[in-house]
């Protein structure tokens, strides 16, 4: 009986050891060896499906990032309009501002050495008004929502959303990881935009953490930031010239009236001269009160046109707007996948990234946005 008991304990212990060894071997063994991955043949039809899903994932990420950017820029434009109404229009049409502008116009005319006093005064007054608009409206609005920050945030969001979708595509078609990653290496994502800049594949784009550390990505954003410099700066000098011209003419006339009143007051002196001076000042204030509604309407119309122009430049322009970085990447991916569909890339696991010219875009016109489907937001 005792012998049977020890035999049973020994067999149980042996079975336990065998089970533990088997479990350890099972944990240590990979699900699929690299050698086996290399022998898996992915069909051309499967690669087509993979490429199509990558393109769809890119468009879905683009749509989400575009909606995000447009929402932020809507808030920026709304704030620009509010500051224009609350600060700039009341400032410009105010009585004392008009008096100050009349002094500046006189100074501009006196300081012109080319004999083109009125035209020079108009140009300098327009530049002065643009500077005031920048300081009173655009700078405070950009402290709340900066278009350059919106561009970077939206582009980062696009990359993040696209990167999150790619692993599911690989699993959907059971493509070995090594082959899928080599596939991403031959799909261009960023083409060099400036001399000395680098290109980047889709693989590099989605595997850089953080993506801002990728030299090609940082170069692309910096290039677009430079292209946006001066855009969205408010009404241009040309846009403000009619306002400035009308203001200069009106203010010059007012200066003539004041000069005549001052001369008469100086000639008469005493109480009579004081009466003339006060009467001229009173006439100016009354005339300004009558002119103010027209001044406000004219300036408001000019600013509305300028705001529409800023929206077109900062949001709608595919070459330099806040969405330009996304459009560039989407277009490069689409062109790369189109090359694959046309058979210019081998279907199967490529071993090297195809050569992309070092310092020029893949396309002769790198800033032309690839047409979107008609039913896609902003497409047509």
C-alpha positions in Angstrom: 0.0 0.0 0.0 2.8 2.4 0.9 4.7 1.5 -2.3 1.6 2.3 -4.4 1.2 5.6 -2.6 4.8 6.7 -3.4 4.5 5.5 -6.9 1.4 7.6 -7.4 3.1 10.7 -5.9 6.1 10.2 -8.2 3.9 9.9 -11.3 2.0 13.0 -10.3 5.2 15.0 -9.7 6.6 13.8 -13.1 3.4 14.8 -14.9 3.5 18.3 -13.2 7.1 18.8 -14.3 6.3 17.8 -17.9 3.3 20.1 -18.0 5.4 23.0 -16.7 8.1 22.4 -19.3 5.6 22.2 -22.0 4.0 25.4 -20.9 7.4 27.2 -20.8 8.2 25.9 -24.3 4.9 27.2 -25.5 5.4 30.6 -24.0 8.9 30.9 -25.5 7.9 29.8 -29.0 6.8 32.7 -31.3 3.5 32.6 -33.0 5.2 32.9 -36.4 8.9 32.9 -37.0 10.5 35.5 -39.3 11.6 32.7 -41.7 8.0 31.6 -42.0 6.8 35.2 -42.5 9.3 35.5 -45.4 7.8 32.5 -47.1 4.2 33.7 -46.9 3.2 34.8 -50.4 0.8 37.8 -50.4 -1.2 37.9 -53.6 -1.4 40.9 -55.9 -5.1 41.1 -55.2 -4.4 41.3 -51.4 -1.9 44.1 -51.9 -4.5 45.9 -53.9 -7.0 45.6 -51.1 -4.3 46.7 -48.6 -3.5 49.8 -50.7 -7.1 50.7 -51.1 -7.7 50.5 -47.4 -4.6 52.6 -46.7 -6.0 55.3 -49.1 -9.4 55.1 -47.4 -7.7 55.4 -44.0 -5.8 58.5 -45.2 -9.0 60.2 -46.5 -10.8 59.4 -43.2 -8.0 60.9 -41.2 -7.9 63.9 -43.5 -11.6 64.5 -43.1 -11.4 64.4 -39.3 -8.4 66.6 -39.1 -9.9 69.1 -41.6 -13.1 69.3 -39.5 -11.0 69.9 -36.4 -9.0 72.7 -38.1 -12.0 74.4 -39.6 -13.7 74.4 -36.2 -10.8 76.2 -34.6 -10.5 78.7 -37.5 -14.2 79.4 -37.3 -13.6 80.5 -33.8 -10.6 82.6 -34.8 -12.6 84.4 -37.6 -15.4 85.0 -35.2 -13.1 86.6 -32.7 -11.5 88.8 -35.5 -15.0 90.0 -36.4 -15.8 90.8 -32.7 -12.6 92.7 -32.1 -13.2 94.7 -35.3 -16.6 95.7 -34.1 -15.7 96.3 -30.5 -12.3 98.0 -30.8 -11.1 98.9 -34.3 -14.3 100.5 -35.8 -15.1 102.6 -32.7 -11.4 103.6 -32.5 -11.1 104.7 -36.2 -14.5 106.6 -36.3 -14.0 108.3 -32.9 -13.8 112.1 -33.0 -10.3 112.3 -31.3 -8.9 109.6 -33.6 -10.0 111.6 -36.6 -8.3 114.7 -35.1 -5.1 112.7 -34.6 -5.3 111.3 -38.1 -5.6 114.9 -39.5 -2.4 115.8 -37.8 -0.7 112.7 -39.2 -1.9 113.5 -42.7 -0.5 117.0 -42.4 2.8 115.5 -41.2 2.9 113.0 -44.0 2.3 115.8 -46.6 5.0 118.0 -45.0 7.5 115.1 -44.9 7.1 114.1 -48.5 10.2 115.2 -50.5 8.9 114.0 -54.0 6.2 116.6 -54.5 3.5 113.9 -54.4 2.1 114.9 -51.1 -1.5 113.7 -51.4 -0.6 110.3 -52.8 2.2 109.8 -50.3 -0.2 110.8 -47.5 -2.7 108.2 -48.7 -0.1 105.4 -48.8 1.3 106.2 -45.4 -2.1 106.5 -43.8 -3.2 103.1 -45.3 -0.1 101.5 -43.8 -0.7 103.1 -40.4 -4.3 101.8 -40.4 -3.2 98.3 -41.3 -0.7 98.4 -38.4 -3.4 99.5 -36.0 -5.7 96.7 -37.3 -2.9 94.2 -36.7 -2.3 95.4 -33.1 -5.9 95.9 -32.1 -7.5 92.9 -33.8 -5.3 90.2 -35.3 -2.7 89.9 -32.5 -5.3 89.6 -29.7 -7.3 87.1 -31.8 -4.1 85.0 -32.4 -3.3 84.9 -28.7 -6.5 82.9 -28.4 -6.3 80.8 -31.6 -3.0 80.9 -33.5 -3.4 79.8 -37.2 0.1 78.3 -37.2 -0.7 76.3 -34.1 -3.9 75.1 -35.7 -1.9 73.9 -38.7 0.5 71.9 -36.6 -2.2 70.4 -34.4 -4.4 69.4 -37.3 -1.5 67.8 -39.2 -0.4 65.9 -36.0 -4.0 64.7 -35.6 -4.1 63.4 -39.2 -0.8 61.5 -38.7 -2.1 60.0 -35.3 -5.4 58.9 -36.8 -3.8 57.3 -39.8 -1.2 55.5 -37.7 -3.9 54.1 -35.5 -5.7 52.5 -38.5 -2.7 50.8 -40.2 -2.3 47.8 -37.8 -5.9 46.9 -38.3 -5.4 46.8 -42.1 -2.5 44.4 -41.7 -4.4 42.1 -39.5 -7.5 42.2 -41.7 -5.6 40.7 -44.6 -3.2 38.6 -42.5 -0.1 40.2 -44.0 3.1 39.4 -42.2 4.4 42.4 -40.2 7.8 42.5 -41.9 6.2 42.6 -45.3 3.7 45.2 -44.3 6.3 47.5 -42.9 8.4 47.1 -46.0 5.3 48.0 -48.0 4.9 51.2 -45.9 8.6 52.1 -46.6 8.0 52.4 -50.4 5.0 54.7 -50.0 6.1 58.3 -50.0 4.5 60.6 -47.5 6.6 63.8 -47.5 8.5 65.1 -50.5 11.3 67.6 -50.0 10.0 71.1 -50.2 13.2 73.1 -49.8 16.9 72.6 -50.8 18.6 70.4 -48.3 15.3 69.0 -46.9 14.6 65.3 -46.7 11.9 63.0 -48.0 10.0 60.6 -45.7 8.1 57.4 -46.3 4.8 56.5 -44.8 6.6 54.1 -42.5 8.9 56.8 -41.1 5.9 59.2 -40.7 3.8 56.9 -38.6 6.6 55.4 -36.6 8.3 58.6 -35.5 7.6 59.4 -31.9 7.1 62.3 -31.7 6.4 63.0 -35.3 7.7 66.5 -34.9 11.2 64.9 -34.5 11.1 63.6 -38.0 13.3 66.1 -40.0 11.2 65.9 -43.2 8.0 66.6 -41.2 9.6 69.5 -39.3 10.9 70.9 -42.6 7.5 70.7 -44.2 5.7 72.6 -41.4 8.4 75.2 -41.3 8.2 75.7 -45.1 4.4 76.2 -44.9 4.8 78.5 -41.9 7.0 80.7 -44.0 4.6 80.7 -46.9 1.8 81.8 -44.5 3.9 84.7 -43.3 2.0 87.9 -44.2 -1.2 86.0 -45.0 -4.0 86.8 -42.7 -2.4 90.1 -41.8 -5.6 91.9 -42.2 -6.7 94.4 -44.9 -3.9 95.1 -47.3 -2.6 98.5 -48.1 -4.4 98.3 -51.4 -7.7 97.3 -49.7 -7.4 100.2 -47.3 -6.4 102.7 -49.9 -9.9 103.9 -50.7 -10.6 104.3 -46.9 -7.3 106.2 -46.5 -7.9 108.3 -49.6 -11.3 109.4 -48.5 -10.0 110.1 -45.0 -7.0 112.1 -46.3 -9.2 114.3 -48.5 -11.6 114.9 -45.7 -8.9 115.5 -43.1 -7.1 117.9 -45.5 -10.3 119.9 -46.0 -10.7 120.0 -42.2 -7.2 121.2 -41.8 -7.9 124.1 -44.3 -11.0 125.1 -42.3 -9.1 125.0 -39.0 -6.2 126.9 -40.5 -8.6 129.6 -41.7 -10.3 129.8 -38.3 -6.9 129.9 -36.6 -5.8 132.8 -38.8 -9.0 134.7 -38.2 -8.8 134.1 -34.4 -5.2 135.3 -34.3 -6.1 138.4 -36.3 -9.0 139.4 -34.1 -7.6 138.3 -30.8 -9.3 138.6 -27.4 -12.9 137.4 -26.9 -13.8 137.6 -30.6 -10.8 135.3 -31.5 -11.8 132.8 -28.8 -15.4 132.7 -30.1 -14.2 131.9 -33.6 -11.9 129.1 -32.3 -14.7 127.5 -30.3 -17.1 127.8 -33.2 -14.7 126.0 -35.5 -14.1 123.3 -33.0 -17.9 122.9 -32.5 -18.5 122.8 -36.2 -15.9 120.0 -36.5 -17.6 117.9 -33.8 -21.0 118.4 -35.3 -19.8 117.5 -38.8 -18.1 114.4 -37.4 -21.3 113.3 -35.7 -23.1 113.5 -39.1 -20.3 111.7 -40.9 -19.7 108.9 -38.4 -22.4 106.5 -39.6 -21.1 106.6 -43.1 -17.5 106.1 -41.9 -18.6 103.1 -39.9 -20.5 101.5 -42.8 -17.6 102.1 -45.2 -15.0 100.6 -42.9 -17.2 97.7 -41.9 -17.7 96.8 -45.6 -14.0 96.9 -46.2 -13.2 94.7 -43.1 -15.8 92.1 -44.2 -14.2 91.8 -47.6 -10.8 91.6 -45.9 -11.9 88.8 -43.5 -13.3 86.8 -46.4 -9.9 87.1 -48.1 -8.1 86.0 -44.9 -10.3 83.0 -44.7 -9.5 82.0 -48.3 -5.8 82.4 -47.7 -5.6 80.8 -44.3 -8.1 77.9 -44.7 -9.1 77.4 -48.3 -5.7 77.8 -50.0 -4.3 74.3 -50.5 -0.8 75.6 -51.0 -0.3 77.6 -47.8 -3.4 77.4 -45.6 -3.6 75.6 -42.3 -4.5 72.4 -44.1 -1.6 72.5 -46.6 0.5 70.0 -44.6 -2.2 67.5 -44.6 -3.0 68.0 -48.3 0.7 67.5 -49.1 0.9 64.2 -47.2 -2.4 62.9 -48.6 -1.4 63.7 -52.1 2.0 62.0 -51.8 0.4 58.9 -50.5 -2.3 58.9 -53.2 0.4 59.3 -55.9 2.5 56.5 -54.4 -0.5 54.1 -54.3 -1.5 55.1 -57.8 2.1 54.2 -59.0 1.6 50.8 -57.3 -1.7 50.2 -59.0 -0.1 51.1 -62.3 2.5 48.4 -61.8 5.5 50.7 -61.4 6.2 49.0 -58.0 6.6 45.3 -57.6 3.6 43.7 -55.8 5.2 41.8 -53.0 7.6 42.6 -50.2 9.9 45.3 -51.5 13.4 45.3 -50.1 14.3 49.0 -50.6 12.7 52.3 -50.8 12.5 53.5 -54.4 14.6 56.5 -55.2 13.0 59.9 -54.7 15.0 62.9 -55.9 16.7 64.4 -52.9 15.8 68.0 -53.2 12.8 68.3 -55.4 9.2 67.2 -55.0 8.0 63.9 -56.6 5.7 66.0 -58.7 6.5 69.2 -60.7 3.8 71.0 -58.8 4.1 69.8 -55.2 1.5 72.3 -53.9 -1.4 71.3 -56.1 -3.9 69.4 -54.0 -5.1 66.1 -55.5 -8.8 66.4 -56.4 -11.0 64.9 -53.8 -14.2 63.0 -54.5 -17.3 65.2 -55.1 -19.0 64.0 -52.0 -15.9 64.7 -49.8 -16.0 67.9 -47.7 -14.2 70.5 -49.7 -14.0 68.3 -52.7 -15.6 68.6 -56.1 
